[in-house]
Each structure stands twice: as structure tokens, then as C-alpha cells.
Amino acid sequence: MSYFSKLISFNTYEGHDSNFHYDYNANSGGGQAFLGGSFNGYEGKLHSGKDLEGKTASFVFRFHDASGFEHHVDLGSDELAKMDVIPRGAGSQNMKLSLEKKKRPSLLFPALLMLPRTCGRNMAESLKKSPLTLENYWLRSMWLDVEIVDNDSVRFIPKDYVFEGGCTKKKGVSDGKTVIGEPVFFSLDYELRANDILRAASHSSKLPNNIAAIVQHFKHLLLGDEAFSYSKCDQMVEELMAEMANHYPELYSGISDPLPTLMRLADCSACKSRPKAKVKIIDMPRNYIFFGAPGTGKSYTLNKLAAGTDGEPGLFAKDHVTRVTFHPDYSYSQFVGCFKPYSEPGTKEISYKFVEGPFLKTYLEAIAHPYENYVLLIEEINRANPAAVFGDVFQLLDRDRDGNSVYPVATSKEMAIRIGDFFDKLKNKDAVKNAIERYYDPDLDFDAFCEMSREGLCLPPNMYIWATMNSADQGVFPMDTAFKRRWDFRYMGINEGADADIDGVKLSDIEVPCGKLTVKWNDLRVAINDFLLSDNIHVNEDKLLGPFFISPESLDPKTFTQVFMNKVLLYLYEDAGKTKRSKLFRSDLKTYSQVCKAFKEEGAAIFGAGFPKLEYCPEPETDTANDPQE
């Protein structure tokens, strides 16, 4: 298992207002730990590193465990990990960390996370080695949260960890500074790594005593039961690697990352009935959120990908697509399942039974049909409280490379009974039984598989969860970091869906009435957006109009004017341009009703000064050949 993913650049903080960061230059003589960017201070104001001059800085490792609980490990409990913030040079406004007689962060964090010693300022001996093996990588950059403790001290809390490798110094050069090779950058999934250390510790009884004791120490360290000591951690990592190489030479080389081998030795697989990924893989993330401004076509795109259109198949069979829309009152019991009153068809007797929600329904179909793919589409995922709706099953969203849940979730007694009933009543039980026994484990019979399924939930690789999210909507619920990190996100640009094909016609070519004239809907929409972005109005991008802000069915010339007034004009008047009405609309239009009345007659002339000039569609020519007056 790799905990690293490749990046194009180490500048992960670029483009953010709060972009405070640590940058370790391993090639600058003894190595320099630079600080840069701005951070949020009191009253939401941005501060520069200059405001930290003279303070003593320490680092805090922050992560969420499998239950979503946040832990903090204070590295500043070790004097070697406390560094002064000083100017980079005499009179400089730029800051750096003083590393004299200290251990640099590029050594501290790897020691804490059971990684092999990094190469520091020394370059790789050979570029033929993997950048992620011993002596060929180091912690290059961290994007930081800043917590000012008092007048004398400050704590830095990394939001990411970017490692660099792939370079060496050319031998035989007198100054020793000539570097060859291209740098490569990797992001460390630090939360997954921390949780895997905890999981390995929970199974350490299967390990030799000396190895188990070391793993237990790191568990206590991460949970705050032990104070951090760099020297002790560094020594323990070295001992761990040596002991593992001595005990398991056929499995572990003694120089690479020890954790993947530890996980294998401790048998930390989340579920023994894990699929072997024989299902046809869909080259898309399994947990996927499409987000963007209202009307950008998120639902249209997601539905087209999943279920297809009348003339084009989707990635899933249509009966393998389950759709649900979140709303403020939506709950875990509706999403996963709960006990409900129930009466059998044709009877008047009412009893209670566990009724599965869309999540459990999709899950059961997916595990019972391992050669077929299933998807659960969630519309408006942040219109409900995602953490509350997902509850404990959010833990299942952590997936391994094959798409299986890393951490299983125990089932309640009622849910276990429902899962058992589901398998008992399968229409084509023999076919499903044969598929399961071939697919999961040749030595695992159907009854044993059903028993495992009743004991715990573990998402299979053929179950996908895709969602849409409008970050600009009022009344939406925020997502915490632990929830968001389990998803892949795709941003839908404001114009991305403009050329969507609607029944053989491009959305951008559909013509609509605008007062007494006719204009292409997309031209009118773009003109409004440009006006909203102008210096006079200046609204955020997530308040702009996407091409699907008005549904394609409502672009009918017979109904468009009324729909435009009800949706677009009301949105502009009461939401996007509420504080800029005097500039957004013509000065003589004082009320919403006046704006609507004027639009019927004058079209885009209702907007204020500076509204872009529209290119109207030519009026259709009148056929006068049969006119009796001619």
C-alpha cells in the first residue's frame, strides 16, 4: 500500500488568501526552513510572517481517526522541536526557522509517522532508486494553519505534507552544488497513515513481541498517551526496520517503508470477503462530488455519465442507478434504513420490519452481484447535514486501491436480520451463489459469505457514490475536513455545460424571446454574468448563472418570458444582486414588479449602465408571395 500520490508542484497553497507555508530547501548549504505567505489572525485579518518574528515555533500533527474524532500530537514537547522565527537576513521582511541545534521538521514528522529517515540536505546516491525509498526523499513543503499561543510562542499545524525526491548532486564538481535529475513531488496521505498505524497496533498480538511493543508506542503517541520525543521515535523506527528484516527477510527489505508490510503481517484487512476486483472497473472515482454555481449542469452531467441518454448508454445499467435528494430534514434512518411500520400486500395486519434506505439498498445489490456495477446518486449533498445523514457509514468511504472499504462498520441486530432476509429471497439465488463463491473466495461458501455480510458492512469496489453540491446556496450545511477528504471533487465551470446536446440541439443555440426581440439563451446568460462580474456589480463567481439555471424544457419561446421573470429576475433581485439593485437595474425601476413589467416590453434594456451589448437574432423573413395586397 502506498501512502503517496504524485503532484505536479509543491506549491499546494498557491491561490489561497491564507497561504502560509513552510518550504525546506535541502540544497542551500546546511538547508534552510523558509516561511512564507499570509495567515488568518484575529478578527479575520491576514497577517504576514513578519508578525511572528521573535516567537518560538513548534509543530502540531493533526489528524482524524476512523470515527472522525480529531487528535493533536504536540511535537513541541521535545526541546529539539522548538525553533525560533527569525528574519531570512538583516532587515528582511521574510522569515525562516532557526535550525541551529534543532531537528528540522523534515525529520520530525517522518519519525512521528514511522517513515524511514529522510535524506535531508544530502541528495540520492543513485537516481535509479525509487524516489520513495530510503535516502532519496525529504519533506519539502507544508501548508500551515497558525495558532498564536501567547506573546512568545506560536504553533504550526500542517494541512498537507509534500515530499520531494529524484535529484542527485553531480560527482566530481568542485563546488558540489550542481544538481542533476528532475525533482518529483508526492503528497502524503497522513490521515490514512496515522489510522493504519492505529489499526496495526490493534492487531499487534500477531506480531513478535519486540515489533509489537514498538507499534504500540506509536499508537500511544498518536492518541496523546505518550509525549513526543524525536530521538526515541527515530531510534524505534530504525529498530523496527531492522527487526522486521531479521524476522521476515522474504517480505521486507529493511530499507523501505515498514508500514505496508506491518499491515500485511497483522492481517489488517477490513473484511475477509473482500472482492478480488474482477468486476469491470469504471475509470472514475468511487466517491465523487460535482460542485459549482447553480445551473452549471452538475445533475445533467452526472446523470448522463451514470445512466446515459436515449441515444447513448451510460456507465451503469439504468436499473443499477439509485437516486436520492438530500434536504434539511433528511436523516440517517431515511438514508441507511430503520425500523418502520409495515403491512404485507393483501393483509391488514401491521408489523414492524427493518426497511433499507437508498444506501443499504444499493449496497446489498452490489455485494450480491459482484460482476455488475452500481451507483448511488445524491443530489444536493450539502442541503442536509452530511455528517449526520451518513453517521457511522461515513467511515466506509475510506477505500483502498481496489475500491474496498478500509474500515468496516458493524451492523445492528435489526440490520443483520434484514441482510439475511435479502439473501434468502434472492430471485436467482443459484446464479448469485455461484458468482459470489467464484468472485470472493473459492473456499468460501454462500452461507459463510452471508454470515460475514450480516456481521459488518464493507463497501465493495462495484459500488459508487456520486453527488452534486451547490456551495453558493443559502442554508447549506458545511462539510468538515474528515468528511471532505474521503471524496474526489470535480469543479463544474460556469460555462462548462453550455454546449450540452438537448434532443439534437446544442443548448447554446436555443433562441428565446427578450422583450420584443429574440436572442440566444446562452448569449443573454453570458451577458448577465459579465455584467455581474463587472466593477460596478462585482459578485462572486458562485453567484453567476449556469447554462442549466433554466431547465432546457423551460426554454420554449411560449413560456420563457414568464420562467425568466420567475427564476432569473427574482434570483438577481433577491439574492445575487440584492445589495446592488440600484446598479444592477435601471434607476427608474424601483420594484420587482416594475422590473418584470419592463422586461416584457424592453428585454435587456431593464439592466443598468454598462450592460454588455447583445447580438440579437435576425427576425424571420415574412413570405409575401401570397399576400393579396401585393
C-alpha positions in Angstrom: 0.0 0.0 0.0 1.4 3.4 -1.0 0.6 6.4 1.1 2.0 8.8 -1.5 0.4 10.3 -4.6 2.3 12.2 -7.2 1.9 16.0 -7.6 2.9 18.4 -10.3 4.2 21.1 -7.9 4.9 21.5 -4.2 3.1 24.9 -4.1 -0.2 23.5 -2.9 -1.0 26.7 -1.1 -1.0 29.0 -4.2 -4.2 30.8 -5.0 -5.4 30.9 -1.4 -5.6 34.0 0.7 -4.5 32.1 3.8 -1.4 30.6 2.1 1.1 30.4 5.0 3.6 27.7 4.4 6.9 26.0 5.3 9.4 25.4 2.5 12.6 23.4 3.1 15.4 24.0 0.7 17.7 21.0 1.0 20.2 22.4 -1.4 21.1 25.6 0.4 24.2 24.7 2.2 23.1 23.4 5.6 19.4 23.5 4.5 17.0 26.4 5.1 13.5 26.2 6.5 11.7 29.2 5.0 8.3 30.6 6.0 6.1 32.5 3.5 2.6 33.7 2.8 -0.2 35.1 4.9 -2.3 33.6 7.7 -5.6 34.4 9.3 -5.2 36.2 12.6 -7.6 37.9 15.0 -10.8 39.4 13.6 -10.3 37.5 10.3 -7.4 39.8 9.2 -4.5 38.4 7.2 -1.0 38.6 8.8 2.4 38.0 7.4 5.3 36.0 8.8 6.9 39.3 10.0 4.2 39.3 12.8 5.8 36.1 14.1 9.4 37.4 14.4 10.9 36.6 17.8 8.4 33.9 18.7 9.3 30.3 19.4 7.6 28.0 17.0 6.6 24.3 17.4 4.6 22.0 15.2 1.4 20.0 15.9 0.4 16.9 14.0 -3.4 16.9 13.5 -5.5 14.0 12.2 -8.9 12.4 12.4 -9.3 8.8 13.4 -11.6 6.3 11.7 -14.6 7.6 13.8 -13.9 11.2 12.8 -12.5 12.3 16.2 -9.7 14.9 15.9 -6.4 14.2 17.6 -3.4 16.6 18.1 0.1 15.5 18.7 2.3 18.3 20.1 5.8 17.9 18.7 6.9 20.9 20.9 7.1 18.7 23.9 10.6 17.9 22.7 13.0 20.8 23.0 14.7 19.7 19.8 11.5 20.5 18.0 11.2 24.1 19.2 12.6 26.7 16.7 12.9 30.5 16.7 11.2 32.5 14.0 13.9 34.9 12.6 14.4 37.1 9.5 16.0 35.5 6.5 18.6 38.2 6.5 19.4 41.5 8.2 16.4 43.8 7.7 14.4 41.2 5.7 10.6 41.1 5.9 10.7 37.4 5.1 11.0 34.8 7.9 12.7 31.5 8.4 13.1 28.9 11.2 16.4 28.8 13.1 17.6 25.2 12.9 20.8 25.6 14.9 21.0 22.7 17.3 17.4 21.7 16.4 15.8 18.9 14.4 14.2 20.2 11.3 10.5 19.3 10.6 11.6 17.2 7.6 13.0 14.8 10.2 10.4 15.3 13.0 7.3 14.3 11.0 8.7 11.2 9.3 9.9 10.0 12.8 6.4 10.5 14.2 4.7 8.7 11.3 7.1 5.7 11.3 8.7 6.6 7.9 12.3 5.8 7.1 14.8 8.5 7.8 14.7 11.1 5.0 17.7 12.3 3.1 17.7 15.9 4.5 20.2 18.1 2.5 22.0 15.1 1.1 20.9 14.0 -2.4 20.2 10.5 -3.6 23.2 8.2 -4.2 21.6 7.0 -7.4 18.6 8.2 -9.4 17.9 4.5 -10.3 16.4 4.2 -6.8 12.7 4.9 -6.3 12.1 8.5 -5.0 10.2 6.9 -2.2 12.9 4.6 -0.8 15.4 5.3 1.9 17.9 8.2 1.2 16.0 9.6 -1.7 13.3 11.9 -0.5 12.5 14.6 2.1 9.7 16.7 3.4 9.8 19.7 1.1 6.7 21.8 1.9 3.8 22.1 4.3 0.7 24.3 4.1 0.1 25.6 7.6 -2.6 26.7 9.9 -1.2 29.2 12.5 -2.2 29.2 16.2 -0.7 32.0 18.3 -0.3 30.7 21.8 1.0 33.9 23.6 3.4 36.7 23.0 6.3 34.3 22.9 5.1 31.2 21.2 3.3 30.0 18.1 2.2 26.6 16.8 2.1 25.5 13.2 -0.5 22.9 12.2 0.2 21.4 8.7 -2.7 20.9 6.3 -0.6 18.8 3.9 2.8 17.2 3.6 4.6 17.4 0.3 7.8 15.3 -0.2 10.5 15.8 -2.9 12.9 13.4 -4.5 14.5 12.4 -7.7 17.7 14.6 -7.7 21.3 14.0 -7.0 24.5 16.1 -7.0 26.9 15.6 -9.8 30.0 14.0 -8.6 33.4 15.5 -9.4 32.2 19.1 -9.4 34.3 21.2 -7.1 31.6 23.3 -5.6 29.4 20.2 -5.0 26.3 22.2 -5.9 25.5 21.0 -9.4 22.3 19.1 -9.2 21.1 16.6 -11.9 17.8 14.9 -12.3 14.3 16.3 -12.3 12.5 16.9 -9.0 9.4 14.9 -8.3 6.8 15.7 -5.7 4.5 13.5 -3.6 1.6 14.2 -1.3 1.5 12.1 1.8 -2.0 10.8 2.9 -1.1 11.4 6.5 -4.6 10.6 8.0 -4.7 7.2 6.3 -1.1 6.5 7.5 -1.9 7.5 11.1 -5.1 5.4 11.1 -3.2 2.4 9.6 -0.6 2.7 12.5 -3.5 2.5 14.9 -5.0 -0.5 13.1 -1.7 -2.3 13.0 -1.4 -1.7 16.8 -4.9 -3.1 17.4 -3.7 -6.4 15.7 -0.2 -6.4 17.1 -0.8 -9.6 19.1 0.0 -11.4 15.8 3.5 -9.8 15.7 6.7 -10.7 17.6 6.8 -9.0 21.0 9.6 -6.6 20.2 7.9 -5.4 17.0 4.5 -5.2 18.7 6.0 -3.1 21.5 7.3 -0.5 19.0 4.0 -0.4 17.2 2.1 0.1 20.4 4.4 3.0 21.3 3.4 4.8 18.1 -0.2 4.1 18.8 0.1 5.7 22.3 2.0 8.6 20.8 -0.7 9.4 18.2 -3.5 9.1 20.8 -1.8 11.5 23.1 -0.9 9.0 25.8 2.9 9.5 25.3 4.9 12.7 24.9 6.7 13.1 21.6 10.5 12.5 21.6 12.3 12.7 18.3 15.3 10.7 19.4 13.1 7.9 20.8 10.9 7.8 17.7 13.9 7.9 15.3 15.6 5.1 17.2 12.4 3.0 17.3 11.8 3.3 13.5 15.4 2.1 12.9 14.9 -0.8 15.3 11.6 -1.7 13.8 13.0 -1.8 10.3 16.0 -4.0 11.4 13.7 -6.4 13.4 11.3 -6.8 10.6 14.1 -7.5 8.1 15.5 -10.1 10.5 12.2 -11.8 11.2 10.7 -11.6 7.7 13.5 -11.3 5.1 11.3 -12.8 2.4 8.8 -9.9 2.9 10.7 -6.9 3.9 14.0 -5.5 2.6 15.0 -3.4 5.6 15.2 -0.1 3.8 11.7 0.7 2.5 8.6 1.9 4.3 7.8 -0.7 7.0 4.1 0.1 7.5 2.6 -1.8 4.4 4.4 -4.9 5.5 3.2 -4.4 9.1 -0.3 -4.2 7.8 0.1 -7.4 5.9 1.7 -9.2 8.9 -1.0 -8.1 11.3 -3.7 -9.2 8.8 -5.5 -5.8 9.0 -7.7 -6.5 6.0 -11.1 -4.8 6.7 -13.1 -7.8 5.6 -12.0 -11.3 4.7 -14.6 -11.5 2.0 -13.1 -8.6 0.1 -13.6 -8.8 -3.7 -10.7 -9.5 -6.0 -11.6 -6.7 -8.3 -12.8 -8.9 -11.2 -15.6 -6.5 -11.9 -15.2 -4.3 -14.9 -13.6 -1.2 -13.5 -15.1 2.2 -14.3 -12.3 4.7 -14.7 -14.0 7.2 -12.3 -13.6 7.9 -8.6 -15.9 5.8 -6.4 -16.7 8.7 -4.1 -17.2 11.7 -6.4 -18.7 15.1 -5.9 -19.6 17.6 -8.7 -19.7 21.1 -7.4 -20.1 24.6 -8.8 -22.5 27.5 -9.3 -26.3 26.9 -9.6 -27.3 25.7 -13.1 -23.9 24.6 -14.3 -25.3 21.2 -15.4 -24.0 19.1 -12.5 -27.1 16.9 -12.3 -27.3 16.7 -16.1 -23.7 15.7 -16.4 -23.8 13.2 -13.6 -27.0 11.6 -14.8 -25.6 11.4 -18.3 -22.4 9.7 -17.1 -24.3 7.3 -14.9 -27.5 6.4 -16.8 -26.8 7.9 -20.2 -29.4 9.3 -22.6 -31.9 7.8 -25.0 -29.3 7.7 -27.7 -26.2 7.0 -25.6 -25.7 4.4 -22.9 -24.3 5.4 -19.5 -21.6 3.8 -17.4 -24.2 1.9 -15.4 -27.3 -0.1 -16.3 -30.3 2.2 -15.7 -31.8 -0.2 -13.1 -28.4 -0.1 -11.3 -28.7 3.7 -10.7 -30.4 4.8 -7.4 -31.1 8.5 -6.9 -31.8 10.4 -3.8 -32.1 14.2 -3.0 -30.9 15.5 0.4 -32.9 18.2 2.2 -32.6 19.8 5.6 -34.9 17.2 7.3 -33.2 14.2 5.7 -31.8 11.7 8.2 -29.6 8.7 8.7 -32.7 6.4 9.2 -34.0 7.5 5.7 -30.6 7.2 4.1 -29.4 3.9 5.5 -32.5 2.3 6.9 -34.6 1.9 10.0 -37.5 0.0 11.6 -40.8 1.1 10.2 -44.5 0.0 10.4 -45.2 -2.4 7.5 -48.1 -4.4 6.2 -47.8 -7.3 3.8 -49.7 -6.8 0.5 -53.3 -8.1 0.8 -53.3 -8.1 4.6 -54.5 -5.6 7.2 -52.0 -6.6 9.8 -49.4 -4.1 10.7 -46.0 -5.2 11.9 -42.5 -3.6 12.2 -39.6 -4.5 10.0 -36.2 -3.1 9.0 -36.7 -1.2 5.8 -33.5 -0.3 3.9 -32.8 3.2 2.6 -31.2 4.0 -0.7 -27.7 3.5 0.7 -28.3 0.0 2.1 -30.4 -0.9 -1.0 -27.5 -0.1 -3.3 -25.0 -1.8 -1.0 -27.0 -5.1 -0.9 -27.4 -5.2 -4.7 -23.7 -4.5 -5.2 -22.4 -7.2 -2.9 -24.9 -9.7 -4.2 -24.0 -9.1 -7.9 -20.2 -8.7 -7.8 -19.8 -8.7 -11.6 -22.1 -5.7 -12.1 -21.5 -2.0 -11.1 -24.0 0.1 -9.1 -24.1 3.8 -8.3 -26.0 5.9 -5.7 -26.5 9.4 -6.9 -27.0 12.0 -4.2 -28.4 15.4 -5.3 -27.6 18.4 -3.2 -25.5 16.5 -0.7 -24.9 19.6 1.5 -28.6 20.5 1.7 -28.7 18.1 4.6 -26.1 17.7 7.3 -23.8 15.1 5.6 -22.1 14.0 8.9 -25.5 13.3 10.5 -27.0 11.6 7.5 -24.0 9.3 6.8 -23.5 8.7 10.5 -21.1 5.7 11.1 -21.2 4.6 7.5 -19.1 7.6 6.5 -16.2 5.5 7.8 -16.8 3.2 4.8 -15.9 6.0 2.4 -12.2 5.3 3.1 -11.3 3.0 0.2 -8.2 1.1 -0.7 -6.7 0.9 -4.2 -9.2 -1.9 -5.2 -12.2 0.2 -4.1 -13.0 -1.8 -0.9 -13.7 0.0 2.4 -10.5 0.2 4.5 -12.5 0.3 7.8 -15.6 -1.9 8.3 -18.7 -0.9 10.2 -20.6 -3.3 12.5 -24.3 -3.9 11.8 -27.1 -3.6 14.3 -29.1 -6.7 15.1 -32.1 -5.4 13.0 -29.9 -4.6 10.0 -28.3 -8.0 10.2 -31.7 -9.7 10.1 -32.7 -7.6 7.0 -29.4 -8.5 5.2 -30.1 -12.2 5.9 -33.7 -11.9 4.6 -32.3 -10.2 1.5 -30.1 -13.2 0.6 -32.8 -15.7 1.5 -35.2 -14.1 -1.0 -32.9 -13.5 -4.0 -34.8 -14.3 -7.2 -31.9 -16.1 -8.9 -30.2 -17.4 -5.8 -28.2 -20.2 -7.5 -26.7 -17.8 -10.0 -25.8 -15.3 -7.3 -24.5 -18.0 -5.1 -22.1 -19.3 -7.9 -21.0 -15.8 -8.7 -20.2 -15.0 -5.1 -18.3 -18.2 -4.5 -16.2 -17.7 -7.7 -15.7 -14.0 -7.1 -14.9 -13.6 -3.4 -13.1 -16.7 -2.4 -13.2 -20.2 -4.0 -13.1 -21.7 -0.5 -15.9 -19.5 0.9 -19.4 -21.0 0.6 -22.5 -18.9 0.2 -23.8 -19.4 3.7 -20.5 -18.3 5.2 -20.5 -15.2 2.9 -24.0 -14.3 4.1 -22.9 -14.6 7.7 -20.0 -12.3 7.1 -22.2 -9.8 5.4 -24.6 -9.8 8.3 -21.7 -9.1 10.8 -20.4 -5.9 9.1 -20.6 -3.5 6.2 -17.6 -3.1 3.9 -18.2 -1.3 0.6 -17.2 -3.4 -2.4 -15.4 -2.0 -5.5 -18.5 -2.2 -7.6 -20.5 0.4 -5.5 -20.0 4.0 -6.5 -21.4 7.0 -4.6 -21.6 10.2 -6.7 -23.1 13.5 -5.6 -23.8 17.1 -6.6 -23.2 20.2 -4.4 -24.1 23.9 -4.7 -21.7 25.8 -2.5 -23.4 29.1 -3.1 -26.9 28.0 -1.9 -28.3 29.6 1.2 -29.0 27.4 4.2 -26.5 24.6 3.2 -24.5 22.7 5.7 -20.7 22.9 5.9 -18.6 19.7 5.4 -15.9 19.0 7.8 -12.4 18.1 6.7 -12.7 14.4 7.8 -15.8 14.1 5.5 -14.4 16.0 2.5 -11.1 14.2 2.4 -12.9 10.9 1.6 -14.2 12.3 -1.7 -12.8 13.3 -5.1 -14.2 16.7 -6.2 -14.8 18.0 -9.7 -15.5 21.6 -10.3 -18.1 22.4 -12.9 -17.1 25.7 -14.5 -19.8 28.4 -15.1 -19.8 27.8 -18.9 -18.9 24.1 -19.0 -22.3 22.8 -19.9 -23.2 25.5 -22.4 -22.8 23.2 -25.4 -24.8 20.3 -24.0 -26.8 18.4 -26.5 -30.5 18.6 -25.8 -32.6 16.4 -28.2 -30.1 17.0 -31.0 -29.8 20.8 -30.4 -27.0 22.5 -28.6 -28.1 24.3 -25.5 -26.1 27.4 -26.7 -28.1 27.5 -30.0 -31.6 27.7 -28.4 -33.2 31.1 -29.1 -35.6 32.8 -26.6 -37.6 36.0 -26.6 -36.1 39.0 -24.9 -38.7 41.8 -24.9 -39.8 42.2 -28.5 -36.7 40.7 -29.9 -35.1 37.3 -29.9 -31.7 36.3 -28.5 -29.8 33.0 -27.9 -30.3 32.0 -24.3 -26.5 31.5 -23.9 -25.7 35.0 -25.2 -28.2 36.5 -22.7 -26.9 34.4 -19.8 -23.2 35.3 -20.6 -24.0 39.0 -20.9 -25.7 38.9 -17.4 -22.7 37.1 -15.9 -20.3 39.6 -17.5 -22.4 42.4 -16.0 -22.4 40.7 -12.6 -18.6 40.4 -12.7 -18.0 44.0 -13.8 -16.6 46.6 -11.4 -20.0 48.2 -10.9 -21.6 45.0 -9.6 -18.8 42.6 -8.7 -20.4 39.4 -7.3 -18.6 36.1 -6.6 -18.4 33.5 -9.4 -20.6 31.1 -7.5 -23.5 33.6 -7.8 -23.4 33.6 -11.6 -25.9 31.8 -13.9 -25.0 28.4 -15.3 -26.4 27.3 -18.6 -28.9 25.0 -16.8 -30.1 27.7 -14.4 -33.3 27.5 -16.5 -34.1 23.9 -17.4 -33.9 23.1 -21.2 -37.7 22.3 -21.1 -38.4 25.8 -20.0 -36.5 27.4 -22.9 -39.7 27.1 -25.0 -40.4 30.6 -26.5 -44.0 30.3 -25.4 -43.1 30.1 -21.7 -39.6 31.5 -21.5 -40.5 35.1 -20.5 -42.6 34.0 -17.5 -39.9 31.5 -16.4 -37.2 34.1 -16.8 -39.0 36.5 -14.6 -39.9 33.9 -12.0 -36.4 32.4 -11.8 -33.7 34.7 -13.2 -35.1 38.1 -12.3 -36.2 37.0 -8.9 -32.8 35.5 -8.2 -31.0 38.6 -9.3 -33.3 40.9 -7.4 -33.5 38.9 -4.1 -30.2 37.1 -4.0 -27.2 37.7 -6.3 -27.8 41.4 -6.7 -29.8 42.2 -3.6 -27.3 44.8 -2.3 -26.6 46.2 -5.8 -30.1 46.7 -7.1 -29.6 50.4 -7.9 -26.7 49.5 -10.2 -28.0 46.1 -11.5 -31.3 47.5 -12.8 -32.2 50.8 -14.4 -32.7 53.6 -11.9 -36.4 54.2 -12.7 -37.3 50.5 -11.9 -37.8 50.6 -8.1 -39.7 47.4 -7.5 -39.5 43.8 -8.7 -42.9 44.1 -10.4 -41.6 47.1 -12.3 -38.6 45.1 -13.4 -40.8 42.3 -14.7 -43.2 44.5 -16.5 -40.4 46.4 -18.2 -38.7 43.1 -19.3 -41.8 42.0 -21.2 -41.6 45.1 -23.3 -37.9 46.1 -23.3 -36.0 43.0 -22.7 -32.3 43.5 -21.6 -32.9 47.3 -21.5 -34.0 46.8 -17.9 -30.4 46.5 -16.8 -28.2 49.4 -15.6 -25.5 51.3 -17.3 -22.6 49.2 -18.6 -24.7 46.1 -19.5 -23.0 44.4 -22.5 -24.4 44.9 -25.9 -26.4 41.8 -27.1 -26.3 40.4 -30.6 -30.0 39.7 -31.4 -31.2 37.0 -33.7 -32.5 38.2 -37.1 -36.2 38.3 -37.4 -37.7 35.6 -39.7 -38.5 36.8 -43.2 -42.2 37.3 -44.0 -43.4 35.4 -47.1 -45.4 37.9 -49.1 -45.8 35.9 -52.2 -49.4 35.1 -51.5 -50.3 38.4 -49.9 -53.5 39.7 -51.7 -52.3 43.3 -51.3 -49.3 42.8 -53.4 
